[in-house]
């Protein structure tokens, strides 16, 4: 019978293999997570069912659980945010995009103007709102028959008095800035192009009709309610300028009436653009025609054209 030491458990071969043998299993833990070596012979071993988790490992596992819980809470907050705030964000984004697009369109493509007079009746009525194509005359060239809006640098219009600002002046200025309202602070006119640089424009034959480069025009756009009054002129349009006339001939102070200033010509550089559409009122909506058929048979300007006594080409 083997000897035993009092207070010390009996040791068997199986116990020795488990605790000290080369085939003893190891826990798959990092070195800093491993528990201190147990007191052999006095407590449970690492592989025994009664082993407790080390404090360091428990703290790390708790930290990971808290982090996962925080991520889930943040995701839930984003998912279940206020519907009203989300709606406001969407509306604000749409408004900002609309303002930017409107400003870009007004700056580079189209601009709104209103018609204050009867000089273009029946084509344009008083208070019509039109959109002007800013790509004409650059990069696209003007054509005879185009309706153009141009700045009054020649002093054709009398000075205007500035109206007292109303309570919503800031709102109107904002709409003008983005191009949703016409700019009424600058002086502009709207007329039809009759003569381009080099053209010889004259009036009148026995029916008070206008000729361009010797070709009589049958102007279908003239106001049919009135027979145009004959007003004689004979001009050659200088380079960089145009000759313009209103469709309501008897009520249009156009190039014919201002030959004492710059020969009655308009600088192409003053042209804001070509009127393309009537946008308002709704019942007046239409695309504006330049009536190219009226000028179809007009020949190219002759280099032998000379200035008339009323408007020298050198002006």
LOSE-884850 format. One record per residue (C-alpha): residue number from 1; x, y negated, z negated. Coordinates in nm, 3 decimals. Each point is the difference from the previous one (the first is absolute). Last residue first. Layout:
% residues N
<ropa seq="NUM" c1="X" c2="Y" c3="Z"/>
...
END
This chain:
% residues 315
<ropa seq="315" c1="-2.151" c2="-10.602" c3="8.839"/>
<ropa seq="314" c1="0.211" c2="0.089" c3="0.301"/>
<ropa seq="313" c1="-0.301" c2="0.148" c3="0.176"/>
<ropa seq="312" c1="-0.147" c2="-0.347" c3="0.042"/>
<ropa seq="311" c1="-0.362" c2="-0.022" c3="-0.110"/>
<ropa seq="310" c1="-0.233" c2="-0.253" c3="0.167"/>
<ropa seq="309" c1="0.220" c2="-0.072" c3="0.302"/>
<ropa seq="308" c1="0.007" c2="0.373" c3="0.083"/>
<ropa seq="307" c1="0.309" c2="0.209" c3="-0.052"/>
<ropa seq="306" c1="0.136" c2="0.203" c3="0.286"/>
<ropa seq="305" c1="-0.057" c2="0.361" c3="0.090"/>
<ropa seq="304" c1="0.277" c2="0.130" c3="0.227"/>
<ropa seq="303" c1="0.085" c2="0.286" c3="-0.235"/>
<ropa seq="302" c1="-0.351" c2="0.129" c3="0.066"/>
<ropa seq="301" c1="-0.187" c2="0.141" c3="-0.295"/>
<ropa seq="300" c1="-0.125" c2="0.356" c3="0.051"/>
<ropa seq="299" c1="-0.323" c2="0.036" c3="0.192"/>
<ropa seq="298" c1="-0.346" c2="-0.021" c3="-0.156"/>
<ropa seq="297" c1="-0.218" c2="0.278" c3="0.143"/>
<ropa seq="296" c1="-0.064" c2="0.178" c3="-0.331"/>
<ropa seq="295" c1="-0.054" c2="-0.319" c3="-0.199"/>
<ropa seq="294" c1="-0.377" c2="0.030" c3="-0.053"/>
<ropa seq="293" c1="0.028" c2="0.381" c3="-0.017"/>
<ropa seq="292" c1="0.224" c2="-0.036" c3="-0.307"/>
<ropa seq="291" c1="-0.299" c2="-0.111" c3="-0.201"/>
<ropa seq="290" c1="0.197" c2="-0.043" c3="-0.324"/>
<ropa seq="289" c1="-0.263" c2="0.197" c3="-0.187"/>
<ropa seq="288" c1="-0.072" c2="-0.024" c3="-0.372"/>
<ropa seq="287" c1="-0.100" c2="0.317" c3="-0.180"/>
<ropa seq="286" c1="-0.339" c2="-0.037" c3="-0.163"/>
<ropa seq="285" c1="-0.176" c2="-0.052" c3="-0.333"/>
<ropa seq="284" c1="-0.256" c2="-0.279" c3="0.023"/>
<ropa seq="283" c1="-0.275" c2="0.184" c3="-0.190"/>
<ropa seq="282" c1="0.250" c2="0.071" c3="-0.276"/>
<ropa seq="281" c1="0.083" c2="-0.365" c3="-0.059"/>
<ropa seq="280" c1="0.297" c2="0.031" c3="-0.001"/>
<ropa seq="279" c1="0.283" c2="0.203" c3="0.156"/>
<ropa seq="278" c1="0.015" c2="-0.155" c3="0.346"/>
<ropa seq="277" c1="0.291" c2="0.180" c3="0.166"/>
<ropa seq="276" c1="0.324" c2="-0.055" c3="0.189"/>
<ropa seq="275" c1="0.108" c2="-0.362" c3="-0.037"/>
<ropa seq="274" c1="0.362" c2="-0.023" c3="0.123"/>
<ropa seq="273" c1="0.268" c2="-0.131" c3="-0.230"/>
<ropa seq="272" c1="0.143" c2="-0.286" c3="-0.203"/>
<ropa seq="271" c1="0.096" c2="-0.207" c3="0.304"/>
<ropa seq="270" c1="0.224" c2="-0.292" c3="-0.099"/>
<ropa seq="269" c1="0.310" c2="0.157" c3="0.163"/>
<ropa seq="268" c1="-0.192" c2="0.009" c3="0.329"/>
<ropa seq="267" c1="0.003" c2="-0.378" c3="-0.009"/>
<ropa seq="266" c1="-0.335" c2="-0.143" c3="0.103"/>
<ropa seq="265" c1="-0.031" c2="-0.229" c3="0.300"/>
<ropa seq="264" c1="-0.210" c2="-0.315" c3="0.028"/>
<ropa seq="263" c1="0.291" c2="-0.185" c3="0.159"/>
<ropa seq="262" c1="0.184" c2="0.004" c3="-0.334"/>
<ropa seq="261" c1="-0.251" c2="-0.256" c3="-0.128"/>
<ropa seq="260" c1="-0.158" c2="-0.225" c3="0.268"/>
<ropa seq="259" c1="-0.149" c2="0.307" c3="0.163"/>
<ropa seq="258" c1="-0.221" c2="0.050" c3="-0.305"/>
<ropa seq="257" c1="-0.354" c2="0.018" c3="0.139"/>
<ropa seq="256" c1="0.068" c2="0.251" c3="0.280"/>
<ropa seq="255" c1="0.199" c2="0.224" c3="-0.236"/>
<ropa seq="254" c1="-0.308" c2="0.050" c3="-0.218"/>
<ropa seq="253" c1="-0.266" c2="-0.221" c3="-0.157"/>
<ropa seq="252" c1="-0.281" c2="0.248" c3="0.063"/>
<ropa seq="251" c1="-0.367" c2="-0.090" c3="0.012"/>
<ropa seq="250" c1="-0.066" c2="-0.027" c3="0.376"/>
<ropa seq="249" c1="0.221" c2="0.302" c3="0.071"/>
<ropa seq="248" c1="-0.157" c2="0.242" c3="-0.245"/>
<ropa seq="247" c1="0.253" c2="0.270" c3="0.090"/>
<ropa seq="246" c1="0.282" c2="-0.217" c3="-0.133"/>
<ropa seq="245" c1="0.316" c2="-0.073" c3="0.196"/>
<ropa seq="244" c1="0.371" c2="0.078" c3="-0.041"/>
<ropa seq="243" c1="0.314" c2="-0.074" c3="0.203"/>
<ropa seq="242" c1="0.309" c2="0.186" c3="-0.122"/>
<ropa seq="241" c1="0.359" c2="-0.088" c3="-0.092"/>
<ropa seq="240" c1="0.348" c2="0.160" c3="-0.016"/>
<ropa seq="239" c1="0.087" c2="-0.102" c3="0.355"/>
<ropa seq="238" c1="-0.208" c2="-0.287" c3="0.133"/>
<ropa seq="237" c1="-0.360" c2="0.040" c3="0.125"/>
<ropa seq="236" c1="-0.057" c2="-0.183" c3="0.326"/>
<ropa seq="235" c1="-0.289" c2="-0.244" c3="-0.011"/>
<ropa seq="234" c1="-0.283" c2="-0.133" c3="0.214"/>
<ropa seq="233" c1="-0.293" c2="-0.163" c3="-0.177"/>
<ropa seq="232" c1="-0.351" c2="-0.116" c3="0.093"/>
<ropa seq="231" c1="-0.286" c2="0.020" c3="-0.246"/>
<ropa seq="230" c1="-0.316" c2="0.142" c3="0.155"/>
<ropa seq="229" c1="-0.266" c2="0.065" c3="-0.261"/>
<ropa seq="228" c1="-0.068" c2="0.364" c3="-0.071"/>
<ropa seq="227" c1="-0.363" c2="0.105" c3="0.055"/>
<ropa seq="226" c1="-0.149" c2="0.085" c3="-0.337"/>
<ropa seq="225" c1="-0.191" c2="0.299" c3="-0.144"/>
<ropa seq="224" c1="0.226" c2="0.245" c3="0.185"/>
<ropa seq="223" c1="0.286" c2="-0.053" c3="-0.246"/>
<ropa seq="222" c1="0.309" c2="0.096" c3="0.200"/>
<ropa seq="221" c1="0.105" c2="0.368" c3="-0.028"/>
<ropa seq="220" c1="-0.075" c2="0.087" c3="0.363"/>
<ropa seq="219" c1="0.269" c2="-0.233" c3="0.129"/>
<ropa seq="218" c1="-0.004" c2="0.030" c3="0.378"/>
<ropa seq="217" c1="0.352" c2="-0.128" c3="0.050"/>
<ropa seq="216" c1="0.123" c2="-0.163" c3="0.322"/>
<ropa seq="215" c1="0.344" c2="0.122" c3="0.105"/>
<ropa seq="214" c1="0.257" c2="-0.268" c3="0.094"/>
<ropa seq="213" c1="0.247" c2="0.087" c3="-0.273"/>
<ropa seq="212" c1="-0.283" c2="-0.021" c3="-0.254"/>
<ropa seq="211" c1="-0.318" c2="-0.178" c3="0.107"/>
<ropa seq="210" c1="-0.279" c2="-0.136" c3="-0.219"/>
<ropa seq="209" c1="-0.361" c2="-0.037" c3="0.117"/>
<ropa seq="208" c1="-0.199" c2="-0.324" c3="0.006"/>
<ropa seq="207" c1="-0.224" c2="0.137" c3="0.278"/>
<ropa seq="206" c1="0.149" c2="-0.228" c3="0.268"/>
<ropa seq="205" c1="0.351" c2="0.099" c3="-0.115"/>
<ropa seq="204" c1="0.160" c2="-0.132" c3="-0.319"/>
<ropa seq="203" c1="0.235" c2="0.035" c3="-0.161"/>
<ropa seq="202" c1="0.360" c2="0.115" c3="-0.003"/>
<ropa seq="201" c1="0.232" c2="0.248" c3="-0.168"/>
<ropa seq="200" c1="0.344" c2="0.071" c3="0.149"/>
<ropa seq="199" c1="0.155" c2="0.291" c3="-0.186"/>
<ropa seq="198" c1="0.372" c2="-0.007" c3="-0.086"/>
<ropa seq="197" c1="-0.050" c2="0.091" c3="-0.367"/>
<ropa seq="196" c1="-0.351" c2="0.142" c3="-0.049"/>
<ropa seq="195" c1="-0.327" c2="-0.173" c3="0.086"/>
<ropa seq="194" c1="-0.357" c2="0.069" c3="-0.111"/>
<ropa seq="193" c1="0.050" c2="0.124" c3="-0.358"/>
<ropa seq="192" c1="-0.327" c2="-0.020" c3="-0.192"/>
<ropa seq="191" c1="-0.034" c2="-0.216" c3="-0.311"/>
<ropa seq="190" c1="0.008" c2="0.023" c3="-0.381"/>
<ropa seq="189" c1="0.139" c2="-0.275" c3="-0.220"/>
<ropa seq="188" c1="0.183" c2="0.000" c3="-0.331"/>
<ropa seq="187" c1="0.062" c2="-0.253" c3="-0.278"/>
<ropa seq="186" c1="0.129" c2="0.163" c3="-0.317"/>
<ropa seq="185" c1="-0.178" c2="0.009" c3="-0.338"/>
<ropa seq="184" c1="-0.289" c2="0.213" c3="0.120"/>
<ropa seq="183" c1="0.181" c2="0.335" c3="-0.018"/>
<ropa seq="182" c1="-0.248" c2="0.270" c3="0.094"/>
<ropa seq="181" c1="-0.107" c2="0.250" c3="-0.267"/>
<ropa seq="180" c1="0.103" c2="0.367" c3="-0.035"/>
<ropa seq="179" c1="0.359" c2="-0.075" c3="0.101"/>
<ropa seq="178" c1="0.187" c2="0.097" c3="-0.319"/>
<ropa seq="177" c1="0.082" c2="-0.364" c3="-0.078"/>
<ropa seq="176" c1="-0.345" c2="-0.124" c3="0.103"/>
<ropa seq="175" c1="-0.161" c2="0.243" c3="-0.245"/>
<ropa seq="174" c1="0.234" c2="-0.118" c3="-0.275"/>
<ropa seq="173" c1="-0.068" c2="-0.364" c3="0.077"/>
<ropa seq="172" c1="-0.372" c2="0.069" c3="-0.025"/>
<ropa seq="171" c1="0.048" c2="0.157" c3="-0.344"/>
<ropa seq="170" c1="0.213" c2="-0.292" c3="-0.121"/>
<ropa seq="169" c1="-0.260" c2="-0.245" c3="0.127"/>
<ropa seq="168" c1="-0.270" c2="0.169" c3="-0.210"/>
<ropa seq="167" c1="-0.095" c2="-0.304" c3="-0.208"/>
<ropa seq="166" c1="0.005" c2="-0.225" c3="0.306"/>
<ropa seq="165" c1="0.289" c2="-0.205" c3="0.135"/>
<ropa seq="164" c1="-0.101" c2="-0.342" c3="0.133"/>
<ropa seq="163" c1="-0.002" c2="0.004" c3="0.378"/>
<ropa seq="162" c1="0.301" c2="-0.129" c3="0.189"/>
<ropa seq="161" c1="-0.087" c2="-0.259" c3="0.258"/>
<ropa seq="160" c1="0.076" c2="0.089" c3="0.359"/>
<ropa seq="159" c1="0.214" c2="-0.201" c3="0.238"/>
<ropa seq="158" c1="-0.148" c2="-0.037" c3="0.349"/>
<ropa seq="157" c1="0.070" c2="0.281" c3="0.247"/>
<ropa seq="156" c1="0.207" c2="-0.019" c3="0.318"/>
<ropa seq="155" c1="0.312" c2="-0.101" c3="-0.192"/>
<ropa seq="154" c1="0.251" c2="0.185" c3="0.219"/>
<ropa seq="153" c1="0.108" c2="0.247" c3="-0.270"/>
<ropa seq="152" c1="-0.350" c2="0.142" c3="-0.024"/>
<ropa seq="151" c1="0.090" c2="0.363" c3="-0.056"/>
<ropa seq="150" c1="-0.130" c2="0.249" c3="0.254"/>
<ropa seq="149" c1="-0.277" c2="0.259" c3="0.029"/>
<ropa seq="148" c1="-0.019" c2="0.167" c3="0.341"/>
<ropa seq="147" c1="-0.272" c2="0.138" c3="0.225"/>
<ropa seq="146" c1="0.177" c2="0.180" c3="0.285"/>
<ropa seq="145" c1="-0.124" c2="-0.086" c3="0.349"/>
<ropa seq="144" c1="0.343" c2="-0.018" c3="0.158"/>
<ropa seq="143" c1="0.233" c2="0.237" c3="-0.180"/>
<ropa seq="142" c1="0.227" c2="-0.049" c3="-0.297"/>
<ropa seq="141" c1="0.296" c2="0.229" c3="-0.053"/>
<ropa seq="140" c1="0.026" c2="0.282" c3="-0.251"/>
<ropa seq="139" c1="0.298" c2="-0.015" c3="-0.242"/>
<ropa seq="138" c1="-0.078" c2="-0.280" c3="-0.066"/>
<ropa seq="137" c1="-0.286" c2="-0.202" c3="0.149"/>
<ropa seq="136" c1="-0.191" c2="0.192" c3="-0.136"/>
<ropa seq="135" c1="0.086" c2="0.252" c3="-0.275"/>
<ropa seq="134" c1="-0.197" c2="-0.214" c3="-0.245"/>
<ropa seq="133" c1="-0.335" c2="0.134" c3="0.126"/>
<ropa seq="132" c1="-0.264" c2="-0.240" c3="-0.130"/>
<ropa seq="131" c1="-0.308" c2="0.113" c3="-0.187"/>
<ropa seq="130" c1="-0.310" c2="-0.214" c3="0.031"/>
<ropa seq="129" c1="-0.259" c2="-0.137" c3="-0.238"/>
<ropa seq="128" c1="-0.282" c2="-0.186" c3="0.174"/>
<ropa seq="127" c1="-0.098" c2="-0.318" c3="-0.182"/>
<ropa seq="126" c1="-0.100" c2="-0.186" c3="0.317"/>
<ropa seq="125" c1="-0.045" c2="0.234" c3="0.294"/>
<ropa seq="124" c1="0.264" c2="0.160" c3="0.219"/>
<ropa seq="123" c1="-0.047" c2="0.115" c3="0.360"/>
<ropa seq="122" c1="-0.305" c2="-0.219" c3="0.055"/>
<ropa seq="121" c1="0.135" c2="-0.245" c3="-0.120"/>
<ropa seq="120" c1="0.378" c2="-0.057" c3="-0.022"/>
<ropa seq="119" c1="0.011" c2="-0.375" c3="-0.078"/>
<ropa seq="118" c1="-0.292" c2="0.022" c3="-0.244"/>
<ropa seq="117" c1="0.203" c2="-0.062" c3="-0.316"/>
<ropa seq="116" c1="0.118" c2="0.155" c3="-0.329"/>
<ropa seq="115" c1="0.094" c2="0.354" c3="0.113"/>
<ropa seq="114" c1="0.150" c2="0.210" c3="-0.280"/>
<ropa seq="113" c1="0.339" c2="0.168" c3="-0.013"/>
<ropa seq="112" c1="0.126" c2="0.337" c3="-0.126"/>
<ropa seq="111" c1="0.350" c2="0.137" c3="0.065"/>
<ropa seq="110" c1="0.116" c2="0.321" c3="0.162"/>
<ropa seq="109" c1="0.325" c2="0.193" c3="0.045"/>
<ropa seq="108" c1="0.316" c2="-0.113" c3="-0.183"/>
<ropa seq="107" c1="-0.089" c2="-0.220" c3="-0.296"/>
<ropa seq="106" c1="-0.373" c2="0.071" c3="-0.028"/>
<ropa seq="105" c1="0.057" c2="0.375" c3="0.044"/>
<ropa seq="104" c1="0.280" c2="-0.001" c3="-0.258"/>
<ropa seq="103" c1="-0.214" c2="-0.195" c3="-0.247"/>
<ropa seq="102" c1="-0.297" c2="0.231" c3="0.053"/>
<ropa seq="101" c1="0.218" c2="0.308" c3="-0.051"/>
<ropa seq="100" c1="0.144" c2="-0.140" c3="-0.324"/>
<ropa seq="99" c1="-0.344" c2="-0.099" c3="-0.130"/>
<ropa seq="98" c1="-0.152" c2="0.340" c3="0.086"/>
<ropa seq="97" c1="0.287" c2="0.189" c3="-0.166"/>
<ropa seq="96" c1="-0.038" c2="-0.209" c3="-0.317"/>
<ropa seq="95" c1="-0.377" c2="0.052" c3="-0.006"/>
<ropa seq="94" c1="0.029" c2="0.378" c3="0.050"/>
<ropa seq="93" c1="0.257" c2="0.031" c3="-0.279"/>
<ropa seq="92" c1="-0.213" c2="-0.207" c3="-0.237"/>
<ropa seq="91" c1="-0.307" c2="0.214" c3="0.074"/>
<ropa seq="90" c1="0.196" c2="0.320" c3="-0.070"/>
<ropa seq="89" c1="0.143" c2="-0.136" c3="-0.324"/>
<ropa seq="88" c1="-0.343" c2="-0.116" c3="-0.112"/>
<ropa seq="87" c1="-0.148" c2="0.345" c3="0.067"/>
<ropa seq="86" c1="0.276" c2="0.164" c3="-0.204"/>
<ropa seq="85" c1="-0.067" c2="-0.243" c3="-0.285"/>
<ropa seq="84" c1="-0.372" c2="0.085" c3="0.014"/>
<ropa seq="83" c1="0.065" c2="0.374" c3="0.004"/>
<ropa seq="82" c1="0.195" c2="-0.032" c3="-0.330"/>
<ropa seq="81" c1="0.267" c2="0.266" c3="-0.021"/>
<ropa seq="80" c1="-0.085" c2="0.377" c3="-0.020"/>
<ropa seq="79" c1="0.264" c2="0.130" c3="0.236"/>
<ropa seq="78" c1="0.272" c2="-0.238" c3="-0.112"/>
<ropa seq="77" c1="-0.075" c2="0.065" c3="-0.367"/>
<ropa seq="76" c1="-0.012" c2="0.378" c3="0.059"/>
<ropa seq="75" c1="0.341" c2="-0.014" c3="0.162"/>
<ropa seq="74" c1="0.140" c2="-0.196" c3="-0.294"/>
<ropa seq="73" c1="-0.153" c2="0.247" c3="-0.252"/>
<ropa seq="72" c1="0.142" c2="0.300" c3="0.188"/>
<ropa seq="71" c1="0.345" c2="-0.156" c3="0.004"/>
<ropa seq="70" c1="-0.022" c2="-0.073" c3="-0.375"/>
<ropa seq="69" c1="-0.103" c2="0.362" c3="-0.074"/>
<ropa seq="68" c1="0.295" c2="0.130" c3="0.201"/>
<ropa seq="67" c1="0.237" c2="-0.226" c3="-0.195"/>
<ropa seq="66" c1="-0.147" c2="0.110" c3="-0.335"/>
<ropa seq="65" c1="0.039" c2="0.367" c3="0.097"/>
<ropa seq="64" c1="0.361" c2="-0.053" c3="0.104"/>
<ropa seq="63" c1="0.079" c2="-0.175" c3="-0.330"/>
<ropa seq="62" c1="-0.160" c2="0.283" c3="-0.198"/>
<ropa seq="61" c1="0.213" c2="0.258" c3="0.183"/>
<ropa seq="60" c1="0.313" c2="-0.199" c3="-0.082"/>
<ropa seq="59" c1="-0.094" c2="-0.028" c3="-0.370"/>
<ropa seq="58" c1="-0.073" c2="0.374" c3="-0.020"/>
<ropa seq="57" c1="0.336" c2="0.079" c3="0.155"/>
<ropa seq="56" c1="0.183" c2="-0.215" c3="-0.253"/>
<ropa seq="55" c1="-0.198" c2="0.141" c3="-0.296"/>
<ropa seq="54" c1="0.084" c2="0.362" c3="0.096"/>
<ropa seq="53" c1="-0.294" c2="0.231" c3="0.070"/>
<ropa seq="52" c1="-0.058" c2="0.272" c3="-0.267"/>
<ropa seq="51" c1="0.109" c2="0.368" c3="0.023"/>
<ropa seq="50" c1="-0.238" c2="0.257" c3="-0.160"/>
<ropa seq="49" c1="-0.013" c2="0.231" c3="0.300"/>
<ropa seq="48" c1="0.372" c2="0.086" c3="-0.020"/>
<ropa seq="47" c1="0.220" c2="-0.081" c3="0.292"/>
<ropa seq="46" c1="0.189" c2="-0.280" c3="-0.166"/>
<ropa seq="45" c1="0.047" c2="0.214" c3="-0.320"/>
<ropa seq="44" c1="-0.220" c2="-0.009" c3="-0.308"/>
<ropa seq="43" c1="0.158" c2="-0.088" c3="-0.330"/>
<ropa seq="42" c1="0.262" c2="0.119" c3="-0.251"/>
<ropa seq="41" c1="0.216" c2="0.256" c3="0.184"/>
<ropa seq="40" c1="0.139" c2="-0.245" c3="0.241"/>
<ropa seq="39" c1="-0.055" c2="-0.362" c3="-0.096"/>
<ropa seq="38" c1="-0.141" c2="-0.131" c3="0.319"/>
<ropa seq="37" c1="0.223" c2="-0.174" c3="0.252"/>
<ropa seq="36" c1="-0.116" c2="-0.358" c3="0.041"/>
<ropa seq="35" c1="-0.285" c2="-0.024" c3="0.241"/>
<ropa seq="34" c1="0.075" c2="-0.061" c3="0.367"/>
<ropa seq="33" c1="-0.127" c2="-0.317" c3="0.157"/>
<ropa seq="32" c1="0.345" c2="-0.166" c3="0.034"/>
<ropa seq="31" c1="0.141" c2="0.310" c3="0.164"/>
<ropa seq="30" c1="-0.274" c2="0.035" c3="0.248"/>
<ropa seq="29" c1="-0.230" c2="0.294" c3="-0.053"/>
<ropa seq="28" c1="-0.046" c2="0.341" c3="0.162"/>
<ropa seq="27" c1="0.011" c2="0.200" c3="-0.329"/>
<ropa seq="26" c1="0.261" c2="0.275" c3="0.004"/>
<ropa seq="25" c1="-0.050" c2="0.380" c3="-0.011"/>
<ropa seq="24" c1="0.247" c2="0.224" c3="-0.193"/>
<ropa seq="23" c1="0.184" c2="0.231" c3="0.242"/>
<ropa seq="22" c1="0.345" c2="-0.066" c3="-0.149"/>
<ropa seq="21" c1="-0.110" c2="0.117" c3="-0.348"/>
<ropa seq="20" c1="-0.012" c2="-0.220" c3="-0.306"/>
<ropa seq="19" c1="-0.361" c2="-0.058" c3="-0.096"/>
<ropa seq="18" c1="-0.199" c2="0.251" c3="0.200"/>
<ropa seq="17" c1="0.272" c2="0.260" c3="0.026"/>
<ropa seq="16" c1="0.066" c2="-0.021" c3="-0.373"/>
<ropa seq="15" c1="-0.368" c2="0.040" c3="-0.083"/>
<ropa seq="14" c1="-0.023" c2="0.314" c3="0.211"/>
<ropa seq="13" c1="0.302" c2="0.148" c3="-0.177"/>
<ropa seq="12" c1="-0.160" c2="-0.047" c3="-0.341"/>
<ropa seq="11" c1="0.072" c2="-0.249" c3="-0.278"/>
<ropa seq="10" c1="-0.164" c2="0.031" c3="-0.345"/>
<ropa seq="9" c1="-0.101" c2="-0.329" c3="-0.139"/>
<ropa seq="8" c1="0.230" c2="-0.172" c3="-0.251"/>
<ropa seq="7" c1="-0.114" c2="-0.078" c3="-0.352"/>
<ropa seq="6" c1="0.197" c2="0.297" c3="-0.147"/>
<ropa seq="5" c1="0.262" c2="0.134" c3="0.236"/>
<ropa seq="4" c1="-0.082" c2="0.328" c3="0.159"/>
<ropa seq="3" c1="0.191" c2="0.317" c3="0.025"/>
<ropa seq="2" c1="-0.091" c2="0.258" c3="0.250"/>
<ropa seq="1" c1="-0.156" c2="0.332" c3="-0.104"/>
END
